[in-house]
Amino acid sequence: MNVDRFNRIALLAVGTLLLAAGAAGMLAHTDALGWSLRDRVVADGPVSRYAADNGRWLWPVVVAGAVVVLVLAVKWMLAVLLATDRLRTVALRTEPDAGEHTTLAGAALEEAVRDQIEAYRGVASAKVRLLGEPQKPVMAVGVRTSAPGRLAALCDRIEQGALADARRVLGRPDLPVRVDLDTGRRPGRVV
């Protein structure tokens, strides 16, 4: 399951439970439900007596439950913080009947495309990322140029050079590519 989808579902479930608990508490306090809890303390005699009578096994169970919640929370946070949408490998297209499975390291292709683009005249730096799934990659290219007057020529050079080579290597002439150009110019001030 996608981490983002899991986060949305888990946050929706936790939020709904907390909202229901808060609404029930407010309704109980206003005596709208007829529970007559308005003048009672949160943990009155029977609850505190039960905890005192069964403390030998109750508190270890409570601690174990808290540890389980802690482990799940840490696992969730690590999944969120360390997750990346970058591809580690890209599946190359081969003959369907051959039964072969060939992969290419995503970082190697990113580096090759970046180096090729950075060798073009007018390019100050380039950043290339492969995103998506190994069978359906998407390439994102960021180019910082020092020649803002030649953007059309630079776009053509990138499209016909580095991107055409990447599509040919992957065997994907329809490889989706997003190119972002940065001229390094700051927008003018409006007075």
C-alpha positions in Angstrom: 0.0 0.0 0.0 1.2 3.5 -0.8 2.5 5.3 2.3 0.5 8.5 1.5 -2.7 6.5 1.2 -2.0 4.6 4.4 -1.3 7.9 6.2 -4.6 9.4 5.0 -6.6 6.3 6.1 -4.8 6.0 9.5 -5.2 9.8 10.2 -8.9 9.7 9.1 -9.5 6.7 11.4 -7.7 8.2 14.4 -9.3 11.6 13.8 -12.8 10.1 13.6 -12.3 8.1 16.8 -10.9 11.1 18.7 -13.8 13.3 17.4 -16.4 10.7 18.5 -14.7 10.4 21.9 -14.6 14.2 22.3 -18.2 14.6 21.2 -19.4 11.8 23.6 -17.5 13.5 26.5 -19.0 16.9 25.7 -22.5 15.3 25.5 -22.0 13.4 28.8 -20.8 16.6 30.5 -23.9 18.5 29.4 -26.1 15.6 30.4 -27.6 15.5 26.9 -27.4 11.7 26.8 -29.0 11.3 30.2 -25.9 9.6 31.6 -25.9 11.9 34.7 -22.1 12.1 34.7 -22.0 15.8 35.2 -21.0 15.7 38.9 -18.8 12.5 38.8 -15.1 12.3 38.7 -13.4 10.6 35.8 -12.2 7.6 37.8 -14.6 7.1 40.6 -14.8 4.3 43.2 -15.5 1.2 41.1 -12.9 2.1 38.4 -10.1 2.9 40.9 -11.1 -0.1 43.1 -10.9 -2.4 40.0 -7.5 -1.1 39.2 -6.3 -1.5 42.8 -7.7 -5.1 43.0 -6.2 -6.2 39.6 -3.1 -4.1 39.6 -0.8 -7.2 39.5 -1.8 -8.0 35.9 -3.6 -4.8 34.7 -0.6 -2.4 34.7 1.7 -4.8 32.8 -1.0 -5.2 30.2 -1.4 -1.4 30.0 2.4 -1.0 29.6 2.5 -3.7 26.9 -0.3 -1.9 25.0 1.6 1.4 25.3 4.8 -0.3 23.9 2.8 -1.7 21.0 1.4 1.7 20.2 4.9 3.2 20.5 6.4 0.7 18.1 3.7 1.2 15.6 4.1 5.0 15.9 7.9 4.8 15.4 7.4 2.4 12.4 4.9 4.9 10.9 7.2 7.9 11.4 10.2 6.0 9.9 8.1 5.1 6.9 7.0 8.7 6.4 10.4 10.2 7.0 12.5 7.7 5.0 10.1 7.0 2.2 11.2 8.1 -1.3 9.4 8.1 -4.6 12.8 7.6 -6.4 13.3 4.5 -8.4 16.3 2.3 -7.5 15.9 0.1 -10.6 14.2 0.5 -13.9 12.9 -2.5 -15.8 14.1 -2.5 -19.4 11.8 -3.6 -22.1 12.8 -6.9 -23.7 11.1 -9.3 -26.0 7.9 -10.5 -24.4 8.5 -14.1 -25.6 12.1 -14.3 -24.4 11.1 -14.5 -20.7 14.1 -12.3 -19.8 14.1 -9.7 -17.1 16.7 -7.0 -17.3 17.0 -4.0 -14.9 19.1 -0.9 -14.9 20.2 1.0 -11.8 18.2 4.2 -11.6 21.1 6.2 -10.2 23.3 5.2 -13.1 20.8 6.4 -15.7 20.2 9.6 -13.7 23.9 10.3 -13.6 24.4 9.6 -17.3 21.6 11.9 -18.3 22.7 14.6 -15.9 26.3 14.5 -17.2 25.1 14.6 -20.8 22.9 17.7 -20.1 25.6 19.5 -18.1 27.9 19.1 -21.1 25.6 21.3 -23.2 26.5 24.9 -23.8 24.6 27.3 -21.5 23.8 24.7 -18.8 25.1 25.6 -15.3 23.8 22.5 -13.6 21.2 19.7 -14.0 19.3 17.4 -11.7 17.7 14.2 -12.9 15.3 12.0 -10.9 13.5 8.8 -11.9 10.1 8.5 -10.3 7.2 6.1 -10.5 7.3 2.3 -10.8 10.1 0.2 -12.3 7.8 -0.8 -15.2 6.4 2.7 -15.7 9.1 5.2 -14.9 8.8 9.0 -15.2 11.8 11.2 -15.5 12.0 14.7 -13.9 14.8 16.9 -15.2 15.7 20.3 -13.6 18.1 22.4 -15.6 19.7 25.7 -14.5 20.9 27.7 -17.4 23.3 30.6 -17.7 22.0 31.5 -21.2 18.3 32.6 -20.7 18.1 33.9 -24.3 18.6 30.5 -25.8 15.9 28.5 -24.0 14.2 27.1 -27.1 17.5 25.9 -28.6 18.4 24.4 -25.2 15.1 22.6 -24.9 15.5 21.1 -28.4 19.0 20.0 -27.6 17.9 18.3 -24.4 14.9 16.6 -26.0 16.8 15.4 -29.1 20.0 14.5 -27.2 19.9 13.3 -23.6 16.2 12.5 -23.4 16.2 10.7 -26.8 19.2 8.6 -25.6 17.5 7.8 -22.3 14.3 6.7 -24.1 16.3 4.6 -26.5 18.3 2.9 -23.7 15.2 2.1 -21.8 13.3 0.9 -24.9 10.5 3.4 -24.0 10.0 6.0 -26.8 6.9 7.1 -24.8 8.9 7.8 -21.5 7.2 10.7 -19.8 9.6 13.5 -19.0 9.1 16.8 -17.1 11.7 19.4 -17.8 12.0 22.4 -15.5 14.2 25.3 -16.7 15.6 27.8 -14.2 17.2 30.9 -15.7 18.6 32.0 -12.4 17.0 35.4 -12.9 15.1 36.9 -10.0 11.7 38.3 -10.9 11.7 42.1 -11.3 10.3 44.2 -8.5 6.9 45.7 -9.1 6.6 49.3 -7.9 
